Every structure is written in C-alpha cells, then in structure tokens.
Amino acid sequence: MLVWIALAGVVMVIGALWYLSLYDALYPSAILAAIGGVFLSTLLGCGLFAAAFFSDKSGHDANVGSAAQHDDEPRG
C-alpha cells in the first residue's frame, strides 16, 4: 500500500511541475519546494486517511463514543 501511495505522490509532483511550467520558468528553488510540498502533503494526507480507516476497522475507536457521556454518580 505504501508503494501505491508513493506512486500517487510522484504522479502528483509530475502534475504540479507540469502545471507550474505552463505559467512561468521553473527555478531550482521552485522545483525543490514543489517536490517537497506536494510529495510530503500527499504522503501525509494518505497516511492519515489510512490510519483512520485501519483504526476504525480494528475496533480501537469503539470506546470513543462513551467518552462524551457523563456519570450521574459522584466520584470519590
């Protein structure tokens, strides 16, 4: 799965660099910023979505709903 996410990041970087090249000359600093920003944002976004889905499937989120409920009895 990580390979597919990395491949999606590479495709996004290629698309972003192509889009940027249509409007202005690409300077080395712009290329590095686009590669770093787009690739890392894609990896981070996909990773967080994957973590949310895996957490939901494994049942770790089952007790979160009861966290908002209050006990009527005082603790002590």
PyMOL Python script that loads the backbone (N, CA, C, O; Angstrom):
from pymol import cmd

cmd.read_pdbstr("""\
ATOM      1  N   MET A   1       0.823  -1.183   0.000  1.00  0.00           N
ATOM      2  CA  MET A   1       0.000   0.000   0.000  1.00  0.00           C
ATOM      3  C   MET A   1       0.875   1.258   0.000  1.00  0.00           C
ATOM      4  O   MET A   1       0.545   2.255  -0.642  1.00  0.00           O
ATOM      5  N   LEU A   2       1.980   1.197   0.719  1.00  0.00           N
ATOM      6  CA  LEU A   2       2.878   2.349   0.758  1.00  0.00           C
ATOM      7  C   LEU A   2       3.458   2.653  -0.614  1.00  0.00           C
ATOM      8  O   LEU A   2       3.703   3.811  -0.952  1.00  0.00           O
ATOM      9  N   VAL A   3       3.675   1.605  -1.403  1.00  0.00           N
ATOM     10  CA  VAL A   3       4.202   1.808  -2.758  1.00  0.00           C
ATOM     11  C   VAL A   3       3.188   2.564  -3.611  1.00  0.00           C
ATOM     12  O   VAL A   3       3.564   3.446  -4.383  1.00  0.00           O
ATOM     13  N   TRP A   4       1.909   2.227  -3.478  1.00  0.00           N
ATOM     14  CA  TRP A   4       0.870   2.909  -4.253  1.00  0.00           C
ATOM     15  C   TRP A   4       0.742   4.369  -3.829  1.00  0.00           C
ATOM     16  O   TRP A   4       0.529   5.250  -4.662  1.00  0.00           O
ATOM     17  N   ILE A   5       0.874   4.618  -2.525  1.00  0.00           N
ATOM     18  CA  ILE A   5       0.797   5.993  -2.037  1.00  0.00           C
ATOM     19  C   ILE A   5       1.985   6.799  -2.544  1.00  0.00           C
ATOM     20  O   ILE A   5       1.825   7.946  -2.964  1.00  0.00           O
ATOM     21  N   ALA A   6       3.179   6.205  -2.507  1.00  0.00           N
ATOM     22  CA  ALA A   6       4.367   6.893  -3.015  1.00  0.00           C
ATOM     23  C   ALA A   6       4.243   7.142  -4.516  1.00  0.00           C
ATOM     24  O   ALA A   6       4.643   8.198  -5.006  1.00  0.00           O
ATOM     25  N   LEU A   7       3.693   6.180  -5.241  1.00  0.00           N
ATOM     26  CA  LEU A   7       3.478   6.360  -6.678  1.00  0.00           C
ATOM     27  C   LEU A   7       2.482   7.490  -6.942  1.00  0.00           C
ATOM     28  O   LEU A   7       2.666   8.279  -7.868  1.00  0.00           O
ATOM     29  N   ALA A   8       1.439   7.565  -6.135  1.00  0.00           N
ATOM     30  CA  ALA A   8       0.486   8.673  -6.271  1.00  0.00           C
ATOM     31  C   ALA A   8       1.170  10.004  -5.988  1.00  0.00           C
ATOM     32  O   ALA A   8       0.884  11.002  -6.650  1.00  0.00           O
ATOM     33  N   GLY A   9       2.072  10.027  -5.011  1.00  0.00           N
ATOM     34  CA  GLY A   9       2.818  11.245  -4.719  1.00  0.00           C
ATOM     35  C   GLY A   9       3.696  11.675  -5.875  1.00  0.00           C
ATOM     36  O   GLY A   9       3.785  12.863  -6.184  1.00  0.00           O
ATOM     37  N   VAL A  10       4.347  10.715  -6.517  1.00  0.00           N
ATOM     38  CA  VAL A  10       5.194  11.023  -7.676  1.00  0.00           C
ATOM     39  C   VAL A  10       4.348  11.564  -8.824  1.00  0.00           C
ATOM     40  O   VAL A  10       4.743  12.520  -9.491  1.00  0.00           O
ATOM     41  N   VAL A  11       3.192  10.959  -9.054  1.00  0.00           N
ATOM     42  CA  VAL A  11       2.297  11.433 -10.123  1.00  0.00           C
ATOM     43  C   VAL A  11       1.817  12.850  -9.819  1.00  0.00           C
ATOM     44  O   VAL A  11       1.738  13.685 -10.720  1.00  0.00           O
ATOM     45  N   MET A  12       1.499  13.122  -8.560  1.00  0.00           N
ATOM     46  CA  MET A  12       1.067  14.471  -8.176  1.00  0.00           C
ATOM     47  C   MET A  12       2.182  15.492  -8.379  1.00  0.00           C
ATOM     48  O   MET A  12       1.928  16.611  -8.824  1.00  0.00           O
ATOM     49  N   VAL A  13       3.416  15.108  -8.052  1.00  0.00           N
ATOM     50  CA  VAL A  13       4.555  16.012  -8.247  1.00  0.00           C
ATOM     51  C   VAL A  13       4.747  16.310  -9.727  1.00  0.00           C
ATOM     52  O   VAL A  13       4.964  17.461 -10.106  1.00  0.00           O
ATOM     53  N   ILE A  14       4.669  15.289 -10.561  1.00  0.00           N
ATOM     54  CA  ILE A  14       4.812  15.493 -12.007  1.00  0.00           C
ATOM     55  C   ILE A  14       3.721  16.428 -12.519  1.00  0.00           C
ATOM     56  O   ILE A  14       3.992  17.330 -13.311  1.00  0.00           O
ATOM     57  N   GLY A  15       2.498  16.212 -12.071  1.00  0.00           N
ATOM     58  CA  GLY A  15       1.400  17.084 -12.476  1.00  0.00           C
ATOM     59  C   GLY A  15       1.587  18.516 -11.996  1.00  0.00           C
ATOM     60  O   GLY A  15       1.302  19.460 -12.734  1.00  0.00           O
ATOM     61  N   ALA A  16       2.058  18.683 -10.778  1.00  0.00           N
ATOM     62  CA  ALA A  16       2.275  20.033 -10.249  1.00  0.00           C
ATOM     63  C   ALA A  16       3.391  20.745 -10.997  1.00  0.00           C
ATOM     64  O   ALA A  16       3.270  21.929 -11.310  1.00  0.00           O
ATOM     65  N   LEU A  17       4.477  20.035 -11.287  1.00  0.00           N
ATOM     66  CA  LEU A  17       5.577  20.655 -12.031  1.00  0.00           C
ATOM     67  C   LEU A  17       5.155  21.003 -13.455  1.00  0.00           C
ATOM     68  O   LEU A  17       5.557  22.036 -13.989  1.00  0.00           O
ATOM     69  N   TRP A  18       4.355  20.151 -14.064  1.00  0.00           N
ATOM     70  CA  TRP A  18       3.844  20.453 -15.407  1.00  0.00           C
ATOM     71  C   TRP A  18       2.973  21.708 -15.364  1.00  0.00           C
ATOM     72  O   TRP A  18       3.103  22.588 -16.215  1.00  0.00           O
ATOM     73  N   TYR A  19       2.089  21.786 -14.375  1.00  0.00           N
ATOM     74  CA  TYR A  19       1.206  22.948 -14.242  1.00  0.00           C
ATOM     75  C   TYR A  19       2.011  24.223 -14.004  1.00  0.00           C
ATOM     76  O   TYR A  19       1.727  25.259 -14.604  1.00  0.00           O
ATOM     77  N   LEU A  20       3.008  24.148 -13.135  1.00  0.00           N
ATOM     78  CA  LEU A  20       3.836  25.325 -12.865  1.00  0.00           C
ATOM     79  C   LEU A  20       4.645  25.745 -14.085  1.00  0.00           C
ATOM     80  O   LEU A  20       4.901  26.932 -14.283  1.00  0.00           O
ATOM     81  N   SER A  21       5.046  24.780 -14.903  1.00  0.00           N
ATOM     82  CA  SER A  21       5.848  25.115 -16.082  1.00  0.00           C
ATOM     83  C   SER A  21       5.025  25.833 -17.153  1.00  0.00           C
ATOM     84  O   SER A  21       5.593  26.495 -18.022  1.00  0.00           O
ATOM     85  N   LEU A  22       3.717  25.714 -17.103  1.00  0.00           N
ATOM     86  CA  LEU A  22       2.866  26.390 -18.079  1.00  0.00           C
ATOM     87  C   LEU A  22       2.846  27.899 -17.880  1.00  0.00           C
ATOM     88  O   LEU A  22       2.652  28.648 -18.837  1.00  0.00           O
ATOM     89  N   TYR A  23       3.044  28.349 -16.652  1.00  0.00           N
ATOM     90  CA  TYR A  23       2.865  29.761 -16.338  1.00  0.00           C
ATOM     91  C   TYR A  23       4.152  30.528 -16.083  1.00  0.00           C
ATOM     92  O   TYR A  23       4.150  31.758 -16.146  1.00  0.00           O
ATOM     93  N   ASP A  24       5.242  29.844 -15.798  1.00  0.00           N
ATOM     94  CA  ASP A  24       6.481  30.550 -15.504  1.00  0.00           C
ATOM     95  C   ASP A  24       7.649  29.585 -15.657  1.00  0.00           C
ATOM     96  O   ASP A  24       7.475  28.367 -15.694  1.00  0.00           O
ATOM     97  N   ALA A  25       8.831  30.155 -15.742  1.00  0.00           N
ATOM     98  CA  ALA A  25      10.034  29.320 -15.809  1.00  0.00           C
ATOM     99  C   ALA A  25      10.236  28.639 -14.459  1.00  0.00           C
ATOM    100  O   ALA A  25       9.966  29.223 -13.410  1.00  0.00           O
ATOM    101  N   LEU A  26      10.703  27.425 -14.499  1.00  0.00           N
ATOM    102  CA  LEU A  26      10.933  26.684 -13.263  1.00  0.00           C
ATOM    103  C   LEU A  26      12.352  26.926 -12.768  1.00  0.00           C
ATOM    104  O   LEU A  26      13.325  26.581 -13.439  1.00  0.00           O
ATOM    105  N   TYR A  27      12.454  27.513 -11.605  1.00  0.00           N
ATOM    106  CA  TYR A  27      13.743  27.722 -10.967  1.00  0.00           C
ATOM    107  C   TYR A  27      14.016  26.554 -10.026  1.00  0.00           C
ATOM    108  O   TYR A  27      13.077  25.906  -9.562  1.00  0.00           O
ATOM    109  N   PRO A  28      15.280  26.275  -9.737  1.00  0.00           N
ATOM    110  CA  PRO A  28      15.591  25.137  -8.851  1.00  0.00           C
ATOM    111  C   PRO A  28      14.893  25.222  -7.495  1.00  0.00           C
ATOM    112  O   PRO A  28      14.468  24.199  -6.957  1.00  0.00           O
ATOM    113  N   SER A  29      14.772  26.412  -6.943  1.00  0.00           N
ATOM    114  CA  SER A  29      14.102  26.542  -5.645  1.00  0.00           C
ATOM    115  C   SER A  29      12.609  26.212  -5.757  1.00  0.00           C
ATOM    116  O   SER A  29      12.036  25.614  -4.846  1.00  0.00           O
ATOM    117  N   ALA A  30      11.985  26.597  -6.865  1.00  0.00           N
ATOM    118  CA  ALA A  30      10.569  26.288  -7.062  1.00  0.00           C
ATOM    119  C   ALA A  30      10.363  24.796  -7.273  1.00  0.00           C
ATOM    120  O   ALA A  30       9.377  24.228  -6.803  1.00  0.00           O
ATOM    121  N   ILE A  31      11.290  24.164  -7.977  1.00  0.00           N
ATOM    122  CA  ILE A  31      11.190  22.717  -8.205  1.00  0.00           C
ATOM    123  C   ILE A  31      11.317  21.965  -6.888  1.00  0.00           C
ATOM    124  O   ILE A  31      10.532  21.060  -6.606  1.00  0.00           O
ATOM    125  N   LEU A  32      12.311  22.341  -6.079  1.00  0.00           N
ATOM    126  CA  LEU A  32      12.502  21.665  -4.788  1.00  0.00           C
ATOM    127  C   LEU A  32      11.319  21.898  -3.853  1.00  0.00           C
ATOM    128  O   LEU A  32      10.890  20.981  -3.153  1.00  0.00           O
ATOM    129  N   ALA A  33      10.794  23.115  -3.842  1.00  0.00           N
ATOM    130  CA  ALA A  33       9.643  23.411  -2.991  1.00  0.00           C
ATOM    131  C   ALA A  33       8.411  22.624  -3.436  1.00  0.00           C
ATOM    132  O   ALA A  33       7.666  22.114  -2.600  1.00  0.00           O
ATOM    133  N   ALA A  34       8.196  22.525  -4.738  1.00  0.00           N
ATOM    134  CA  ALA A  34       7.045  21.774  -5.247  1.00  0.00           C
ATOM    135  C   ALA A  34       7.193  20.288  -4.952  1.00  0.00           C
ATOM    136  O   ALA A  34       6.238  19.635  -4.531  1.00  0.00           O
ATOM    137  N   ILE A  35       8.391  19.758  -5.173  1.00  0.00           N
ATOM    138  CA  ILE A  35       8.607  18.334  -4.898  1.00  0.00           C
ATOM    139  C   ILE A  35       8.376  18.040  -3.422  1.00  0.00           C
ATOM    140  O   ILE A  35       7.644  17.113  -3.073  1.00  0.00           O
ATOM    141  N   GLY A  36       9.000  18.828  -2.563  1.00  0.00           N
ATOM    142  CA  GLY A  36       8.851  18.594  -1.126  1.00  0.00           C
ATOM    143  C   GLY A  36       7.434  18.792  -0.643  1.00  0.00           C
ATOM    144  O   GLY A  36       6.897  17.953   0.081  1.00  0.00           O
ATOM    145  N   GLY A  37       6.821  19.896  -1.037  1.00  0.00           N
ATOM    146  CA  GLY A  37       5.483  20.200  -0.551  1.00  0.00           C
ATOM    147  C   GLY A  37       4.418  19.257  -1.059  1.00  0.00           C
ATOM    148  O   GLY A  37       3.599  18.769  -0.279  1.00  0.00           O
ATOM    149  N   VAL A  38       4.415  18.995  -2.340  1.00  0.00           N
ATOM    150  CA  VAL A  38       3.371  18.143  -2.925  1.00  0.00           C
ATOM    151  C   VAL A  38       3.555  16.691  -2.497  1.00  0.00           C
ATOM    152  O   VAL A  38       2.590  16.030  -2.112  1.00  0.00           O
ATOM    153  N   PHE A  39       4.779  16.195  -2.560  1.00  0.00           N
ATOM    154  CA  PHE A  39       5.019  14.789  -2.216  1.00  0.00           C
ATOM    155  C   PHE A  39       4.733  14.533  -0.741  1.00  0.00           C
ATOM    156  O   PHE A  39       4.047  13.568  -0.400  1.00  0.00           O
ATOM    157  N   LEU A  40       5.253  15.386   0.135  1.00  0.00           N
ATOM    158  CA  LEU A  40       5.031  15.174   1.567  1.00  0.00           C
ATOM    159  C   LEU A  40       3.568  15.379   1.948  1.00  0.00           C
ATOM    160  O   LEU A  40       3.054  14.669   2.813  1.00  0.00           O
ATOM    161  N   SER A  41       2.896  16.329   1.323  1.00  0.00           N
ATOM    162  CA  SER A  41       1.471  16.529   1.605  1.00  0.00           C
ATOM    163  C   SER A  41       0.641  15.328   1.168  1.00  0.00           C
ATOM    164  O   SER A  41      -0.292  14.926   1.863  1.00  0.00           O
ATOM    165  N   THR A  42       0.981  14.760   0.023  1.00  0.00           N
ATOM    166  CA  THR A  42       0.268  13.571  -0.448  1.00  0.00           C
ATOM    167  C   THR A  42       0.504  12.393   0.488  1.00  0.00           C
ATOM    168  O   THR A  42      -0.437  11.685   0.846  1.00  0.00           O
ATOM    169  N   LEU A  43       1.753  12.179   0.885  1.00  0.00           N
ATOM    170  CA  LEU A  43       2.043  11.078   1.803  1.00  0.00           C
ATOM    171  C   LEU A  43       1.357  11.276   3.149  1.00  0.00           C
ATOM    172  O   LEU A  43       0.792  10.333   3.703  1.00  0.00           O
ATOM    173  N   LEU A  44       1.402  12.485   3.673  1.00  0.00           N
ATOM    174  CA  LEU A  44       0.788  12.754   4.968  1.00  0.00           C
ATOM    175  C   LEU A  44      -0.726  12.585   4.907  1.00  0.00           C
ATOM    176  O   LEU A  44      -1.318  11.965   5.791  1.00  0.00           O
ATOM    177  N   GLY A  45      -1.350  13.130   3.878  1.00  0.00           N
ATOM    178  CA  GLY A  45      -2.797  13.011   3.748  1.00  0.00           C
ATOM    179  C   GLY A  45      -3.257  11.574   3.597  1.00  0.00           C
ATOM    180  O   GLY A  45      -4.204  11.147   4.258  1.00  0.00           O
ATOM    181  N   CYS A  46      -2.594  10.830   2.732  1.00  0.00           N
ATOM    182  CA  CYS A  46      -2.958   9.415   2.538  1.00  0.00           C
ATOM    183  C   CYS A  46      -2.669   8.602   3.792  1.00  0.00           C
ATOM    184  O   CYS A  46      -3.433   7.702   4.143  1.00  0.00           O
ATOM    185  N   GLY A  47      -1.582   8.914   4.459  1.00  0.00           N
ATOM    186  CA  GLY A  47      -1.241   8.193   5.689  1.00  0.00           C
ATOM    187  C   GLY A  47      -2.254   8.421   6.789  1.00  0.00           C
ATOM    188  O   GLY A  47      -2.608   7.487   7.509  1.00  0.00           O
ATOM    189  N   LEU A  48      -2.728   9.650   6.933  1.00  0.00           N
ATOM    190  CA  LEU A  48      -3.725   9.933   7.962  1.00  0.00           C
ATOM    191  C   LEU A  48      -5.066   9.280   7.638  1.00  0.00           C
ATOM    192  O   LEU A  48      -5.744   8.777   8.534  1.00  0.00           O
ATOM    193  N   PHE A  49      -5.448   9.284   6.372  1.00  0.00           N
ATOM    194  CA  PHE A  49      -6.674   8.586   5.984  1.00  0.00           C
ATOM    195  C   PHE A  49      -6.546   7.088   6.242  1.00  0.00           C
ATOM    196  O   PHE A  49      -7.475   6.465   6.756  1.00  0.00           O
ATOM    197  N   ALA A  50      -5.411   6.511   5.891  1.00  0.00           N
ATOM    198  CA  ALA A  50      -5.200   5.078   6.122  1.00  0.00           C
ATOM    199  C   ALA A  50      -5.233   4.759   7.607  1.00  0.00           C
ATOM    200  O   ALA A  50      -5.810   3.748   8.008  1.00  0.00           O
ATOM    201  N   ALA A  51      -4.622   5.606   8.429  1.00  0.00           N
ATOM    202  CA  ALA A  51      -4.640   5.379   9.875  1.00  0.00           C
ATOM    203  C   ALA A  51      -6.060   5.437  10.424  1.00  0.00           C
ATOM    204  O   ALA A  51      -6.416   4.647  11.299  1.00  0.00           O
ATOM    205  N   ALA A  52      -6.869   6.357   9.924  1.00  0.00           N
ATOM    206  CA  ALA A  52      -8.253   6.455  10.382  1.00  0.00           C
ATOM    207  C   ALA A  52      -9.049   5.213   9.996  1.00  0.00           C
ATOM    208  O   ALA A  52      -9.819   4.698  10.807  1.00  0.00           O
ATOM    209  N   PHE A  53      -8.876   4.727   8.778  1.00  0.00           N
ATOM    210  CA  PHE A  53      -9.611   3.540   8.351  1.00  0.00           C
ATOM    211  C   PHE A  53      -9.145   2.288   9.086  1.00  0.00           C
ATOM    212  O   PHE A  53      -9.971   1.467   9.485  1.00  0.00           O
ATOM    213  N   PHE A  54      -7.844   2.128   9.271  1.00  0.00           N
ATOM    214  CA  PHE A  54      -7.340   0.961   9.993  1.00  0.00           C
ATOM    215  C   PHE A  54      -7.762   0.994  11.456  1.00  0.00           C
ATOM    216  O   PHE A  54      -8.069  -0.048  12.035  1.00  0.00           O
ATOM    217  N   SER A  55      -7.782   2.180  12.060  1.00  0.00           N
ATOM    218  CA  SER A  55      -8.205   2.312  13.447  1.00  0.00           C
ATOM    219  C   SER A  55      -9.679   1.954  13.594  1.00  0.00           C
ATOM    220  O   SER A  55     -10.068   1.309  14.567  1.00  0.00           O
ATOM    221  N   ASP A  56     -10.493   2.366  12.643  1.00  0.00           N
ATOM    222  CA  ASP A  56     -11.917   2.055  12.689  1.00  0.00           C
ATOM    223  C   ASP A  56     -12.157   0.560  12.502  1.00  0.00           C
ATOM    224  O   ASP A  56     -13.005  -0.022  13.178  1.00  0.00           O
ATOM    225  N   LYS A  57     -11.418  -0.058  11.590  1.00  0.00           N
ATOM    226  CA  LYS A  57     -11.591  -1.495  11.338  1.00  0.00           C
ATOM    227  C   LYS A  57     -11.160  -2.348  12.527  1.00  0.00           C
ATOM    228  O   LYS A  57     -11.768  -3.383  12.800  1.00  0.00           O
ATOM    229  N   SER A  58     -10.121  -1.923  13.231  1.00  0.00           N
ATOM    230  CA  SER A  58      -9.578  -2.743  14.311  1.00  0.00           C
ATOM    231  C   SER A  58     -10.384  -2.626  15.597  1.00  0.00           C
ATOM    232  O   SER A  58     -10.186  -3.422  16.514  1.00  0.00           O
ATOM    233  N   GLY A  59     -11.290  -1.649  15.687  1.00  0.00           N
ATOM    234  CA  GLY A  59     -12.119  -1.509  16.872  1.00  0.00           C
ATOM    235  C   GLY A  59     -11.548  -0.579  17.924  1.00  0.00           C
ATOM    236  O   GLY A  59     -12.124  -0.462  19.006  1.00  0.00           O
ATOM    237  N   HIS A  60     -10.454   0.076  17.650  1.00  0.00           N
ATOM    238  CA  HIS A  60      -9.867   0.987  18.630  1.00  0.00           C
ATOM    239  C   HIS A  60     -10.746   2.207  18.885  1.00  0.00           C
ATOM    240  O   HIS A  60     -10.606   2.860  19.919  1.00  0.00           O
ATOM    241  N   ASP A  61     -11.637   2.518  17.971  1.00  0.00           N
ATOM    242  CA  ASP A  61     -12.490   3.691  18.118  1.00  0.00           C
ATOM    243  C   ASP A  61     -13.839   3.363  18.751  1.00  0.00           C
ATOM    244  O   ASP A  61     -14.690   4.247  18.850  1.00  0.00           O
ATOM    245  N   ALA A  62     -14.057   2.144  19.175  1.00  0.00           N
ATOM    246  CA  ALA A  62     -15.364   1.745  19.688  1.00  0.00           C
ATOM    247  C   ALA A  62     -15.705   2.452  20.998  1.00  0.00           C
ATOM    248  O   ALA A  62     -16.870   2.776  21.227  1.00  0.00           O
ATOM    249  N   ASN A  63     -14.732   2.696  21.852  1.00  0.00           N
ATOM    250  CA  ASN A  63     -14.998   3.297  23.155  1.00  0.00           C
ATOM    251  C   ASN A  63     -15.015   4.817  23.123  1.00  0.00           C
ATOM    252  O   ASN A  63     -15.287   5.441  24.148  1.00  0.00           O
ATOM    253  N   VAL A  64     -14.740   5.419  22.008  1.00  0.00           N
ATOM    254  CA  VAL A  64     -14.682   6.878  21.931  1.00  0.00           C
ATOM    255  C   VAL A  64     -16.066   7.485  22.111  1.00  0.00           C
ATOM    256  O   VAL A  64     -16.189   8.568  22.682  1.00  0.00           O
ATOM    257  N   GLY A  65     -17.096   6.821  21.644  1.00  0.00           N
ATOM    258  CA  GLY A  65     -18.449   7.347  21.769  1.00  0.00           C
ATOM    259  C   GLY A  65     -18.892   7.489  23.209  1.00  0.00           C
ATOM    260  O   GLY A  65     -19.682   8.383  23.513  1.00  0.00           O
ATOM    261  N   SER A  66     -18.417   6.649  24.101  1.00  0.00           N
ATOM    262  CA  SER A  66     -18.806   6.734  25.504  1.00  0.00           C
ATOM    263  C   SER A  66     -18.022   7.795  26.260  1.00  0.00           C
ATOM    264  O   SER A  66     -18.321   8.044  27.428  1.00  0.00           O
ATOM    265  N   ALA A  67     -17.049   8.420  25.655  1.00  0.00           N
ATOM    266  CA  ALA A  67     -16.255   9.437  26.343  1.00  0.00           C
ATOM    267  C   ALA A  67     -17.061  10.700  26.595  1.00  0.00           C
ATOM    268  O   ALA A  67     -16.746  11.449  27.519  1.00  0.00           O
ATOM    269  N   ALA A  68     -18.090  10.957  25.802  1.00  0.00           N
ATOM    270  CA  ALA A  68     -18.892  12.163  25.968  1.00  0.00           C
ATOM    271  C   ALA A  68     -20.018  11.976  26.980  1.00  0.00           C
ATOM    272  O   ALA A  68     -20.665  12.953  27.355  1.00  0.00           O
ATOM    273  N   GLN A  69     -20.264  10.770  27.423  1.00  0.00           N
ATOM    274  CA  GLN A  69     -21.327  10.519  28.385  1.00  0.00           C
ATOM    275  C   GLN A  69     -20.809  10.785  29.794  1.00  0.00           C
ATOM    276  O   GLN A  69     -19.662  10.477  30.119  1.00  0.00           O
ATOM    277  N   HIS A  70     -21.679  11.366  30.626  1.00  0.00           N
ATOM    278  CA  HIS A  70     -21.298  11.701  31.996  1.00  0.00           C
ATOM    279  C   HIS A  70     -21.938  10.713  32.962  1.00  0.00           C
ATOM    280  O   HIS A  70     -23.061  10.253  32.751  1.00  0.00           O
ATOM    281  N   ASP A  71     -21.218  10.402  34.003  1.00  0.00           N
ATOM    282  CA  ASP A  71     -21.767   9.566  35.065  1.00  0.00           C
ATOM    283  C   ASP A  71     -22.608  10.441  35.986  1.00  0.00           C
ATOM    284  O   ASP A  71     -22.225  11.569  36.296  1.00  0.00           O
ATOM    285  N   ASP A  72     -23.756   9.923  36.426  1.00  0.00           N
ATOM    286  CA  ASP A  72     -24.604  10.679  37.345  1.00  0.00           C
ATOM    287  C   ASP A  72     -24.102  10.579  38.779  1.00  0.00           C
ATOM    288  O   ASP A  72     -24.400  11.444  39.602  1.00  0.00           O
ATOM    289  N   GLU A  73     -23.354   9.546  39.080  1.00  0.00           N
ATOM    290  CA  GLU A  73     -22.866   9.352  40.441  1.00  0.00           C
ATOM    291  C   GLU A  73     -21.558  10.112  40.639  1.00  0.00           C
ATOM    292  O   GLU A  73     -20.683  10.078  39.774  1.00  0.00           O
ATOM    293  N   PRO A  74     -21.421  10.795  41.769  1.00  0.00           N
ATOM    294  CA  PRO A  74     -20.155  11.499  42.022  1.00  0.00           C
ATOM    295  C   PRO A  74     -19.032  10.511  42.303  1.00  0.00           C
ATOM    296  O   PRO A  74     -19.244   9.453  42.894  1.00  0.00           O
ATOM    297  N   ARG A  75     -17.875  10.869  41.882  1.00  0.00           N
ATOM    298  CA  ARG A  75     -16.711  10.014  42.123  1.00  0.00           C
ATOM    299  C   ARG A  75     -16.079  10.416  43.446  1.00  0.00           C
ATOM    300  O   ARG A  75     -16.059  11.590  43.816  1.00  0.00           O
ATOM    301  N   GLY A  76     -15.587   9.458  44.119  1.00  0.00           N
ATOM    302  CA  GLY A  76     -14.958   9.882  45.355  1.00  0.00           C
ATOM    303  C   GLY A  76     -14.421   8.823  46.143  1.00  0.00           C
ATOM    304  O   GLY A  76     -13.864   9.070  47.213  1.00  0.00           O
TER     305      GLY A  76
END
""", "prot")
cmd.dss("prot")
cmd.show_as("cartoon", "prot")
cmd.util.cbc("prot")
cmd.orient("prot")
